[in-house]
Amino acid sequence: MDQIKKFLQKLNHKNKEDLKVILDKITSRDLTFLDVRKIKGRNNYYRVRQRNYRIIFYMDINRVEIVFAGRRDDNTYKGF
C-alpha cells in the first residue's frame, strides 16, 4: 500500500480525488459504475480502468487487496 500512497501523492488534486473514490469503492466492494474486468489467467484478480490509470486488485469472499495502482504502460500487467 505504500507504493500506492506514493503514487497518489504525485498526482494533481483532481486525479488524486478520482482515484481515491475508486479505491474506496473497491475496498467496500461497491463495483457499480466502474470499468472492472477480470485479468485473464488469474483467479480472483481484477482491474479497474480510469482514463490512463489502472488499479489491479485481488478479491475473494473474505478479503479485498489492492495490488497495483499506476499509469498504464507495457509493464502494468507483468508479474501477476
For each residue, the residues with C-beta under 8 A, 3 or more apart:
1: 4 5 66
2: 5 6
3: 6 7 68 69
4: 1 7 8 23 66 68 69
5: 1 2 8 9
6: 2 3 9 10
7: 3 4 10 11 69 70
8: 4 5 11 16 19 20 69
9: 5 6 16
10: 6 7
11: 7 8 15 16 19
12: 15 16
13: 16 17
14: 17 18
15: 11 12 18 19 53
16: 8 9 11 12 13 19 20
17: 13 14 20 21
18: 14 15 21 22 50
19: 8 11 15 16 22 23 50 53 55 69
20: 8 16 17 23 24
21: 17 18 24 25
22: 18 19 25 26 34 48 50 55
23: 4 19 20 26 27 55 66 69
24: 20 21 27 28
25: 21 22 28 30 31 34
26: 22 23 29 31 34 48 55 57 59 64 66
27: 23 24 64 66
28: 24 25
29: 26 59 64
30: 25
31: 25 26 34 36
32:
33:
34: 22 25 26 31 48
35: 48 49 50
36: 31 46 47 48
37: 46 47 49
38: 42 45 46
39: 42 45 46 47 56 77 80
40:
41:
42: 38 39 45 80
43:
44: 58 59 60
45: 38 39 42 56 57 58 67 80
46: 36 37 38 39 56 57 58 59
47: 36 37 39 54 55 56 57 77
48: 22 26 34 35 36 54 55 57
49: 35 37 53 54 72
50: 18 19 22 35 53 54 55
51:
52: 71 72
53: 15 19 49 50 69 70 71 72
54: 47 48 49 50 68 69 70 71 72 76
55: 19 22 23 26 47 48 50 66 68 69
56: 39 45 46 47 66 67 68 69 76 77 80
57: 26 45 46 47 48 64 65 66 67
58: 44 45 46 63 64 65 67
59: 26 29 44 46 63 64 65
60: 44 63
61:
62:
63: 58 59 60
64: 26 27 29 57 58 59
65: 57 58 59
66: 1 4 23 26 27 55 56 57 69
67: 45 56 57 58 80
68: 3 4 54 55 56 76
69: 3 4 7 8 19 23 53 54 55 56 66
70: 7 53 54 73 76
71: 52 53 54 76
72: 49 52 53 54 76
73: 70 76
74:
75: 78 79
76: 54 56 68 70 71 72 73
77: 39 47 56 80
78: 75
79: 75
80: 39 42 45 56 67 77
